[in-house]
Amino acid sequence: IDLSGKEINTGLVFNRLESNSSNHIYKIGGINLTVSDKMYNQAIISRINSTLQGVEFSDITYKNNNSTVYTFFNFISSQVGSVKNVKFTNVNLIARYRDDVSLFGRLYSYDVDGIELNNVSIEGNSFVAALLCTSEQTERHVRNIYADGLTINAHYNYSGGLFGNIPS
């Protein structure tokens, strides 16, 4: 699905987003979206209630140009079900004054396996990371992660490569 030049809404909710076989990958891309909203928990996909499997998100730039500090600026805010065989390629999240900036805001699944990140760039204030900005101790159940070409630009603290903040 090429969304180049299309008007894109934020806050989308899906029950599931998955391909029809383990060998097939659906591609969704071509998103170039700049927002200036002053709101908490901003994401293109607000929630996926079940499975995220066999999907590649590519050529995406999502930017917040508001200079007020708010929390949570993610591609997917909340993932409840399993995550398997998912790719992010050429994805940029830019939110200089936002905290909690990452591809996933929260992962509530205990079944996260096979995530590939290629040329992913994330910018934010604090709690900034490529995969998950703040862990709910889910990282213990994340397996088979491949990352190449990550750029993390944090202007404050609690930031890292894949995970931004892991509570002890």
Disulfide bonds with the S-S distance in Angstrom:
none
